[in-house]
Amino acid sequence: MKKTWEVFCCFVIWFSSQDVLSKASHQFPQSRFYSTQHGLSQASIYDIEEDSNGYIWFATQLGINRFDGYEFVSFGQKTEDGNGLSGSYVFDLEIDPNKGDLYVGNINGLDVLEQQSGQFRHIYLDSSKSGNEQYIVRKIKFDAENNLWVGSSKGLFYRPVGSSEFKKITNEQTPYNVYDLGFDKKGNVWATTKSGLLKFDKQNFNKPPTVLLANKNVSTLFIDSEQKLWVGTNGYGLFKYNINDQQPILIENISTHNGLVDSIVNDIHQMSDGSIWIATADGASIFTDPNDLLDSTVFKSNENIEVDEGINHHNIRSLLESKNGVIFFGTIDSGVGVIDPGKTLIKSLEFKNRDSIYFVTSGNNGEIWASGTSGVWKVNSDLSIEGPFQYANNGGNNLAQNKLTAVYYSKLDGTLWVASKLGLSKLNEETQLLETLPFKSVPIYTLTEDELGMLWIGSYDNGLFYYDPKNNDVILNIDTPLVTEILSLNKEQTWVATIGGLYLVNSVTKHFEHFSHDPDDPSSLPHNVITWISEISPGNYFLGTQGKGLWHMRYDESMKAPIFEQLFADSAISKSSIGGVIKGSDNGYWAASSRGLSRINESFTLIDHYSQNDGVSIGGYYIARPAENEAGLLFFAGVNSFNYFDPMTINTSTDFPALELTKIKTLSLESEDDIYDAKKAPLKELPNDYELVLEPNNLMVTIEFTSLEYGSPKSIQYAYKLKGFDNRWQYVDSISRSVLFTNLLPGHYELEIKNTNRHGVWATKANVLSIVVKTPWWKTTEFIFLSVILFFVFTYLIYRWRTYNLHQQAIALNSLVDSKTKDLKHANEQLRILTVKDSLTQLMNRRGFTERSNQEFEKYQRDKNAFCICLFDIDKFKNINDTYGHSIGDNVLVEVANTIKSSVRGCDVVARWGGEEFIVLFPNVDLSKANDIAERVRLSVSSLELVVKGIKISPTISGGIASIEKFNSLDECINCADDLLYKAKDLGRNRVCL
């Protein structure tokens, strides 16, 4: 418990050491800076460009850099392998809109990085001076027809689309040093130089250019969506022209005396929202409405950067807005900054003296009360701030008293209760001062009020108090660890969260239950440091922990113990410390944690995360109760800011950053190979149908990936699964961004990789990489088949070799044995047939039937499976013999035998009993079933019309049936059937008697 207390105290002290930074007006989010310590090759950023894949490129004094949101890849001057820039001092970058190639203007001329080959190639502007060209290329630009224009130290060059040769526009007598280019819809080409602004007629380059701003150092230009020309100068500010008419008309000249942040203009850019950004030597001026030049906003980096003394990191040299709305600004000597102005969702309030706020509570009149290091503050419904309200005497111990911890507004009588480490106070409405109450000298962390107006007070180290403020009476004091949150359910029951578990207290009986974490019991309290508890619905609660995330607790009086279920175990909140949860007007639950803010839907199935880039407090939020005012605004006390927002206006982005594979590397015993490396082919993207084929000797494969998220790259999470190996999703954070597989078995796999957006929403569609692991040659079907064949051939040859000498003798001996064996088998078979088969009818004879029926009788005695015996006799067979002779009688016997055989079941046993008598054994039947079969036999025989040697004979049979169940022996049963046969004869023949 002591260790837990120390950890918690460190946690609280760390929270308490932060400052509030931002204000409740329109503000830009914190800008992030990247410089040489982050991997940038050099800190001077002359140009910024975005390629067709979404990567950001920077031009510096030491080459170019490609950025994916996490790391930089540098490309400098030519190396030993011959690949690289012709000059490392780079001024401008331009992407070919058709091919995707990157053109680079540098101190030694023009280079191009080809998308397909990944190789740099130098391009000569003047083919006649190949190898001796000394041009500095400062500007590259494609016009609407995809013609390439190059501004250099020796003038303006032009390459028509489809051509490989450049044409020089300016002559040798006037070699303008061109800094920037632009094209209007009339076909004019605009160029900035040290000597002014030039306008060339695209249809007649022989015509001298029109010069504006003569003798002024014109640095940059931009033609906006309304065909207005913005021109930046070095020292003369900004000029805006209307170029829709025949002659340019100056609209306005803006300098530092009428609103421009600085008169040295480096770059001009129009953003997707229509605003115009002017980059200067001391920040940027932003014209939200390009037609209102008197209303501008000044932007300067608001991040503290470690820079050398005398370096101005507000000197912005270049601007770019990426496809997803993130703004990059390159500085002269401090690297590149990144801001996302369209994503500032969470607002901030700043208090006097940058006071830190710890607890908040809502009043009855739409106001919010906040406790801080200087006293109590009141935030009115219009967001105006009053205070701080302090103690009358600010000397002595009262200085410590003004550093307040908790504050609670009583909805019963309007009392504002205030707590500090020195005791309990309240705000006197008349004097507007804090008054100390008799309940003092107890360091209080939190407090709340129940339905009766009693106060529940949670202290640092004196336990829990149930206090009657009207009578100054402590009704109950329970020895608990530090109390973090109190939830009063009704007049009797109250939940108390502490750093030593959870308590359920009954204020009437003064009994309590204590729930704590048991490492050996997974169903116990998930963690002993409980930072938050609030009611969702009767019997359902949010439970916040330190470092173990947010939990759903279910408990009512019918349950022996609470049931705990962690919410969003796979999200970033699962390892956070929860500061508080409140339901907003959007019906979402807003959870503040050490990592930021999260919104949970009502069914607990979706969670959105909001980061620093959305205006969230950089260091997270205090363990303190959030509040809501009458307008529906939510207020949270953050480590570095006091945040507020309207949850109805917070819309989670459904856009997802592009997910790109950056490297595929294999490892075998012989070598380590890069199958694909985006650093070596920086503009080339793997095709969608790319299939990774691994050789059998590849022991390991590593696949790296990235999301092109520049606004909040650290908030992106990743998941992957290798179908065919493990169908479960595995999760990695923004730091790892790679997967590794070893010793994959031969076969086909599919690697699926997906990412979240900045708010933690998972993409519904994953990127799929097909992976085929080849089978080793010794495991192929062909090799195994051939090996089996060779084995058998070899074995056969050995066998033949070993048995060759005995083969002839074996043949002779086998032949003799075979002959004798066949004779013996034939004789035995004939003998067996003679003993059990009737030679005339081919049925069993009496002997064969006796053997078989005895077997059935034994089965009957063992298993009680009854059978029936039926004796048949051909009616008046003696007359047939006497009338037609014995040969015809024999034919009749055969036909009757065949009819009986075909009329019974396959399992029935038929035999010739003697003379014209036949006997049938019916297994597994009773008398009724046996009678049905016998009747079928009788009818089949009676339907015979035999023609023997021209003589028609229609025989009939009589039968008697007996069941073995009525007899003790087989003979008795047969004798009974025989008696019944004669009975049938006596009754007129051609019938069956039972």
ChimeraX attribute file (.defattr): number of C-alpha atoms within 10 A of each C-alpha:
attribute: neighborCount
match mode: 1-to-1
recipient: residues
	/A:1	11
	/A:2	9
	/A:3	8
	/A:4	13
	/A:5	17
	/A:6	11
	/A:7	15
	/A:8	17
	/A:9	14
	/A:10	12
	/A:11	16
	/A:12	13
	/A:13	11
	/A:14	13
	/A:15	21
	/A:16	18
	/A:17	10
	/A:18	18
	/A:19	18
	/A:20	23
	/A:21	17
	/A:22	23
	/A:23	15
	/A:24	15
	/A:25	10
	/A:26	11
	/A:27	15
	/A:28	20
	/A:29	25
	/A:30	22
	/A:31	23
	/A:32	20
	/A:33	21
	/A:34	19
	/A:35	21
	/A:36	14
	/A:37	10
	/A:38	12
	/A:39	15
	/A:40	24
	/A:41	23
	/A:42	21
	/A:43	21
	/A:44	25
	/A:45	29
	/A:46	26
	/A:47	25
	/A:48	27
	/A:49	23
	/A:50	20
	/A:51	19
	/A:52	19
	/A:53	15
	/A:54	21
	/A:55	21
	/A:56	21
	/A:57	22
	/A:58	30
	/A:59	29
	/A:60	29
	/A:61	19
	/A:62	19
	/A:63	23
	/A:64	29
	/A:65	22
	/A:66	23
	/A:67	19
	/A:68	19
	/A:69	18
	/A:70	16
	/A:71	14
	/A:72	22
	/A:73	17
	/A:74	19
	/A:75	21
	/A:76	20
	/A:77	16
	/A:78	14
	/A:79	10
	/A:80	6
	/A:81	6
	/A:82	12
	/A:83	16
	/A:84	21
	/A:85	28
	/A:86	25
	/A:87	22
	/A:88	21
	/A:89	21
	/A:90	30
	/A:91	25
	/A:92	27
	/A:93	25
	/A:94	23
	/A:95	20
	/A:96	19
	/A:97	13
	/A:98	8
	/A:99	11
	/A:100	18
	/A:101	22
	/A:102	23
	/A:103	22
	/A:104	30
	/A:105	29
	/A:106	27
	/A:107	19
	/A:108	18
	/A:109	24
	/A:110	27
	/A:111	22
	/A:112	23
	/A:113	23
	/A:114	20
	/A:115	18
	/A:116	14
	/A:117	13
	/A:118	18
	/A:119	17
	/A:120	23
	/A:121	18
	/A:122	17
	/A:123	18
	/A:124	20
	/A:125	25
	/A:126	16
	/A:127	14
	/A:128	9
	/A:129	10
	/A:130	11
	/A:131	9
	/A:132	10
	/A:133	14
	/A:134	16
	/A:135	21
	/A:136	23
	/A:137	28
	/A:138	26
	/A:139	25
	/A:140	24
	/A:141	22
	/A:142	20
	/A:143	15
	/A:144	12
	/A:145	8
	/A:146	15
	/A:147	15
	/A:148	19
	/A:149	23
	/A:150	25
	/A:151	26
	/A:152	27
	/A:153	19
	/A:154	19
	/A:155	23
	/A:156	25
	/A:157	20
	/A:158	19
	/A:159	18
	/A:160	14
	/A:161	13
	/A:162	8
	/A:163	9
	/A:164	11
	/A:165	16
	/A:166	19
	/A:167	14
	/A:168	19
	/A:169	17
	/A:170	18
	/A:171	13
	/A:172	10
	/A:173	6
	/A:174	9
	/A:175	15
	/A:176	22
	/A:177	21
	/A:178	30
	/A:179	25
	/A:180	24
	/A:181	27
	/A:182	19
	/A:183	21
	/A:184	18
	/A:185	11
	/A:186	13
	/A:187	13
	/A:188	17
	/A:189	20
	/A:190	24
	/A:191	28
	/A:192	29
	/A:193	24
	/A:194	17
	/A:195	17
	/A:196	20
	/A:197	28
	/A:198	22
	/A:199	19
	/A:200	21
	/A:201	16
	/A:202	15
	/A:203	11
	/A:204	10
	/A:205	13
	/A:206	12
	/A:207	10
	/A:208	14
	/A:209	18
	/A:210	14
	/A:211	16
	/A:212	15
	/A:213	16
	/A:214	14
	/A:215	12
	/A:216	17
	/A:217	19
	/A:218	31
	/A:219	23
	/A:220	24
	/A:221	27
	/A:222	23
	/A:223	23
	/A:224	18
	/A:225	9
	/A:226	11
	/A:227	16
	/A:228	21
	/A:229	24
	/A:230	23
	/A:231	25
	/A:232	29
	/A:233	26
	/A:234	19
	/A:235	16
	/A:236	19
	/A:237	21
	/A:238	26
	/A:239	18
	/A:240	22
	/A:241	18
	/A:242	18
	/A:243	18
	/A:244	15
	/A:245	7
	/A:246	8
	/A:247	10
	/A:248	15
	/A:249	14
	/A:250	14
	/A:251	15
	/A:252	13
	/A:253	17
	/A:254	20
	/A:255	18
	/A:256	14
	/A:257	10
	/A:258	10
	/A:259	16
	/A:260	26
	/A:261	26
	/A:262	24
	/A:263	21
	/A:264	25
	/A:265	32
	/A:266	26
	/A:267	26
	/A:268	27
	/A:269	21
	/A:270	21
	/A:271	18
	/A:272	12
	/A:273	10
	/A:274	14
	/A:275	17
	/A:276	24
	/A:277	23
	/A:278	30
	/A:279	29
	/A:280	28
	/A:281	20
	/A:282	23
	/A:283	24
	/A:284	30
	/A:285	23
	/A:286	23
	/A:287	20
	/A:288	18
	/A:289	14
	/A:290	19
	/A:291	13
	/A:292	9
	/A:293	19
	/A:294	13
	/A:295	13
	/A:296	20
	/A:297	17
	/A:298	15
	/A:299	18
	/A:300	17
	/A:301	23
	/A:302	12
	/A:303	12
	/A:304	11
	/A:305	13
	/A:306	8
	/A:307	12
	/A:308	10
	/A:309	6
	/A:310	6
	/A:311	11
	/A:312	16
	/A:313	25
	/A:314	23
	/A:315	25
	/A:316	31
	/A:317	27
	/A:318	27
	/A:319	28
	/A:320	23
	/A:321	20
	/A:322	20
	/A:323	11
	/A:324	17
	/A:325	18
	/A:326	19
	/A:327	20
	/A:328	25
	/A:329	28
	/A:330	30
	/A:331	30
	/A:332	21
	/A:333	21
	/A:334	25
	/A:335	25
	/A:336	27
	/A:337	22
	/A:338	23
	/A:339	24
	/A:340	23
	/A:341	18
	/A:342	16
	/A:343	20
	/A:344	21
	/A:345	21
	/A:346	24
	/A:347	23
	/A:348	25
	/A:349	20
	/A:350	20
	/A:351	23
	/A:352	13
	/A:353	10
	/A:354	17
	/A:355	21
	/A:356	29
	/A:357	33
	/A:358	27
	/A:359	28
	/A:360	29
	/A:361	24
	/A:362	24
	/A:363	23
	/A:364	14
	/A:365	11
	/A:366	16
	/A:367	21
	/A:368	24
	/A:369	21
	/A:370	30
	/A:371	29
	/A:372	24
	/A:373	21
	/A:374	23
	/A:375	26
	/A:376	29
	/A:377	22
	/A:378	21
	/A:379	21
	/A:380	16
	/A:381	15
	/A:382	9
	/A:383	13
	/A:384	11
	/A:385	18
	/A:386	14
	/A:387	15
	/A:388	21
	/A:389	19
	/A:390	22
	/A:391	21
	/A:392	13
	/A:393	11
	/A:394	12
	/A:395	9
	/A:396	8
	/A:397	10
	/A:398	15
	/A:399	15
	/A:400	16
	/A:401	24
	/A:402	25
	/A:403	22
	/A:404	28
	/A:405	27
	/A:406	29
	/A:407	30
	/A:408	26
	/A:409	21
	/A:410	19
	/A:411	14
	/A:412	12
	/A:413	9
	/A:414	13
	/A:415	15
	/A:416	20
	/A:417	20
	/A:418	28
	/A:419	29
	/A:420	27
	/A:421	20
	/A:422	21
	/A:423	20
	/A:424	26
	/A:425	23
	/A:426	20
	/A:427	19
	/A:428	13
	/A:429	11
	/A:430	6
	/A:431	10
	/A:432	15
	/A:433	19
	/A:434	24
	/A:435	17
	/A:436	19
	/A:437	12
	/A:438	12
	/A:439	15
	/A:440	15
	/A:441	11
	/A:442	19
	/A:443	19
	/A:444	28
	/A:445	24
	/A:446	27
	/A:447	26
	/A:448	21
	/A:449	21
	/A:450	19
	/A:451	13
	/A:452	11
	/A:453	17
	/A:454	18
	/A:455	21
	/A:456	24
	/A:457	25
	/A:458	32
	/A:459	25
	/A:460	21
	/A:461	16
	/A:462	17
	/A:463	18
	/A:464	25
	/A:465	19
	/A:466	22
	/A:467	20
	/A:468	16
	/A:469	14
	/A:470	8
	/A:471	7
	/A:472	11
	/A:473	13
	/A:474	14
	/A:475	13
	/A:476	15
	/A:477	16
	/A:478	15
	/A:479	10
	/A:480	23
	/A:481	22
	/A:482	25
	/A:483	29
	/A:484	25
	/A:485	29
	/A:486	24
	/A:487	20
	/A:488	20
	/A:489	14
	/A:490	12
	/A:491	14
	/A:492	15
	/A:493	19
	/A:494	18
	/A:495	20
	/A:496	24
	/A:497	27
	/A:498	26
	/A:499	25
	/A:500	22
	/A:501	23
	/A:502	26
	/A:503	19
	/A:504	17
	/A:505	19
	/A:506	16
	/A:507	16
	/A:508	11
	/A:509	9
	/A:510	14
	/A:511	12
	/A:512	15
	/A:513	11
	/A:514	12
	/A:515	16
	/A:516	17
	/A:517	17
	/A:518	13
	/A:519	11
	/A:520	7
	/A:521	9
	/A:522	10
	/A:523	14
	/A:524	17
	/A:525	24
	/A:526	23
	/A:527	21
	/A:528	21
	/A:529	30
	/A:530	28
	/A:531	29
	/A:532	28
	/A:533	28
	/A:534	21
	/A:535	18
	/A:536	17
	/A:537	9
	/A:538	10
	/A:539	12
	/A:540	16
	/A:541	18
	/A:542	23
	/A:543	27
	/A:544	32
	/A:545	27
	/A:546	24
	/A:547	18
	/A:548	19
	/A:549	25
	/A:550	31
	/A:551	24
	/A:552	19
	/A:553	20
	/A:554	18
	/A:555	15
	/A:556	11
	/A:557	8
	/A:558	6
	/A:559	9
	/A:560	8
	/A:561	15
	/A:562	17
	/A:563	15
	/A:564	19
	/A:565	15
	/A:566	17
	/A:567	19
	/A:568	17
	/A:569	14
	/A:570	11
	/A:571	17
	/A:572	18
	/A:573	25
	/A:574	18
	/A:575	18
	/A:576	21
	/A:577	28
	/A:578	33
	/A:579	31
	/A:580	28
	/A:581	29
	/A:582	23
	/A:583	20
	/A:584	18
	/A:585	15
	/A:586	16
	/A:587	14
	/A:588	20
	/A:589	21
	/A:590	23
	/A:591	25
	/A:592	32
	/A:593	29
	/A:594	25
	/A:595	24
	/A:596	26
	/A:597	28
	/A:598	21
	/A:599	26
	/A:600	20
	/A:601	15
	/A:602	13
	/A:603	7
	/A:604	13
	/A:605	9
	/A:606	14
	/A:607	21
	/A:608	20
	/A:609	23
	/A:610	26
	/A:611	24
	/A:612	21
	/A:613	26
	/A:614	25
	/A:615	25
	/A:616	29
	/A:617	31
	/A:618	18
	/A:619	18
	/A:620	25
	/A:621	30
	/A:622	28
	/A:623	27
	/A:624	28
	/A:625	27
	/A:626	25
	/A:627	25
	/A:628	24
	/A:629	19
	/A:630	14
	/A:631	12
	/A:632	16
	/A:633	17
	/A:634	22
	/A:635	26
	/A:636	33
	/A:637	30
	/A:638	32
	/A:639	26
	/A:640	25
	/A:641	30
	/A:642	30
	/A:643	24
	/A:644	23
	/A:645	18
	/A:646	18
	/A:647	21
	/A:648	13
	/A:649	10
	/A:650	15
	/A:651	10
	/A:652	17
	/A:653	13
	/A:654	12
	/A:655	13
	/A:656	20
	/A:657	19
	/A:658	15
	/A:659	20
	/A:660	20
	/A:661	20
	/A:662	22
	/A:663	18
	/A:664	20
	/A:665	17
	/A:666	22
	/A:667	16
	/A:668	14
	/A:669	9
	/A:670	8
	/A:671	9
	/A:672	13
	/A:673	13
	/A:674	13
	/A:675	15
	/A:676	19
	/A:677	18
	/A:678	18
	/A:679	16
	/A:680	16
	/A:681	18
	/A:682	23
	/A:683	23
	/A:684	19
	/A:685	17
	/A:686	15
	/A:687	7
	/A:688	10
	/A:689	9
	/A:690	11
	/A:691	14
	/A:692	16
	/A:693	13
	/A:694	20
	/A:695	15
	/A:696	16
	/A:697	17
	/A:698	21
	/A:699	15
	/A:700	17
	/A:701	21
	/A:702	16
	/A:703	19
	/A:704	17
	/A:705	19
	/A:706	25
	/A:707	27
	/A:708	23
	/A:709	23
	/A:710	25
	/A:711	26
	/A:712	22
	/A:713	20
	/A:714	15
	/A:715	21
	/A:716	26
	/A:717	25
	/A:718	25
	/A:719	19
	/A:720	22
	/A:721	19
	/A:722	20
	/A:723	16
	/A:724	12
	/A:725	15
	/A:726	12
	/A:727	13
	/A:728	11
	/A:729	15
	/A:730	14
	/A:731	18
	/A:732	16
	/A:733	15
	/A:734	17
	/A:735	12
	/A:736	13
	/A:737	19
	/A:738	19
	/A:739	19
	/A:740	12
	/A:741	13
	/A:742	12
	/A:743	12
	/A:744	18
	/A:745	14
	/A:746	15
	/A:747	13
	/A:748	15
	/A:749	19
	/A:750	19
	/A:751	20
	/A:752	18
	/A:753	24
	/A:754	20
	/A:755	28
	/A:756	21
	/A:757	25
	/A:758	28
	/A:759	24
	/A:760	23
	/A:761	21
	/A:762	21
	/A:763	17
	/A:764	9
	/A:765	10
	/A:766	15
	/A:767	17
	/A:768	18
	/A:769	19
	/A:770	17
	/A:771	18
	/A:772	18
	/A:773	19
	/A:774	19
	/A:775	16
	/A:776	12
	/A:777	11
	/A:778	10
	/A:779	12
	/A:780	11
	/A:781	11
	/A:782	11
	/A:783	13
	/A:784	13
	/A:785	12
	/A:786	10
	/A:787	13
	/A:788	12
	/A:789	12
	/A:790	12
	/A:791	12
	/A:792	11
	/A:793	12
	/A:794	12
	/A:795	12
	/A:796	12
	/A:797	12
	/A:798	12
	/A:799	11
	/A:800	12
	/A:801	10
	/A:802	11
	/A:803	12
	/A:804	12
	/A:805	10
	/A:806	9
	/A:807	12
	/A:808	11
	/A:809	11
	/A:810	13
	/A:811	11
	/A:812	11
	/A:813	12
	/A:814	12
	/A:815	12
	/A:816	12
	/A:817	12
	/A:818	12
	/A:819	12
	/A:820	12
	/A:821	12
	/A:822	12
	/A:823	12
	/A:824	12
	/A:825	12
	/A:826	12
	/A:827	12
	/A:828	12
	/A:829	12
	/A:830	11
	/A:831	11
	/A:832	12
	/A:833	16
	/A:834	14
	/A:835	15
	/A:836	19
	/A:837	19
	/A:838	19
	/A:839	12
	/A:840	13
	/A:841	18
	/A:842	15
	/A:843	22
	/A:844	24
	/A:845	24
	/A:846	19
	/A:847	16
	/A:848	20
	/A:849	22
	/A:850	17
	/A:851	11
	/A:852	14
	/A:853	19
	/A:854	14
	/A:855	12
	/A:856	20
	/A:857	20
	/A:858	13
	/A:859	13
	/A:860	17
	/A:861	13
	/A:862	9
	/A:863	9
	/A:864	12
	/A:865	17
	/A:866	20
	/A:867	22
	/A:868	25
	/A:869	25
	/A:870	29
	/A:871	30
	/A:872	30
	/A:873	25
	/A:874	21
	/A:875	19
	/A:876	14
	/A:877	19
	/A:878	15
	/A:879	11
	/A:880	17
	/A:881	15
	/A:882	10
	/A:883	11
	/A:884	14
	/A:885	12
	/A:886	13
	/A:887	11
	/A:888	18
	/A:889	20
	/A:890	17
	/A:891	16
	/A:892	23
	/A:893	22
	/A:894	16
	/A:895	17
	/A:896	26
	/A:897	22
	/A:898	15
	/A:899	17
	/A:900	23
	/A:901	18
	/A:902	12
	/A:903	17
	/A:904	19
	/A:905	13
	/A:906	10
	/A:907	10
	/A:908	14
	/A:909	19
	/A:910	23
	/A:911	27
	/A:912	26
	/A:913	22
	/A:914	12
	/A:915	12
	/A:916	20
	/A:917	20
	/A:918	25
	/A:919	26
	/A:920	24
	/A:921	26
	/A:922	27
	/A:923	20
	/A:924	16
	/A:925	15
	/A:926	17
	/A:927	19
	/A:928	13
	/A:929	13
	/A:930	25
	/A:931	22
	/A:932	12
	/A:933	17
	/A:934	27
	/A:935	19
	/A:936	15
	/A:937	22
	/A:938	23
	/A:939	16
	/A:940	17
	/A:941	23
	/A:942	16
	/A:943	11
	/A:944	16
	/A:945	12
	/A:946	16
	/A:947	13
	/A:948	14
	/A:949	7
	/A:950	7
	/A:951	10
	/A:952	11
	/A:953	15
	/A:954	12
	/A:955	21
	/A:956	22
	/A:957	28
	/A:958	27
	/A:959	33
	/A:960	28
	/A:961	30
	/A:962	28
	/A:963	24
	/A:964	23
	/A:965	17
	/A:966	11
	/A:967	13
	/A:968	11
	/A:969	12
	/A:970	18
	/A:971	13
	/A:972	14
	/A:973	21
	/A:974	23
	/A:975	15
	/A:976	22
	/A:977	25
	/A:978	23
	/A:979	18
	/A:980	22
	/A:981	26
	/A:982	19
	/A:983	19
	/A:984	22
	/A:985	21
	/A:986	10
	/A:987	13
	/A:988	10
	/A:989	19
	/A:990	21
	/A:991	20
	/A:992	26
	/A:993	21
	/A:994	18
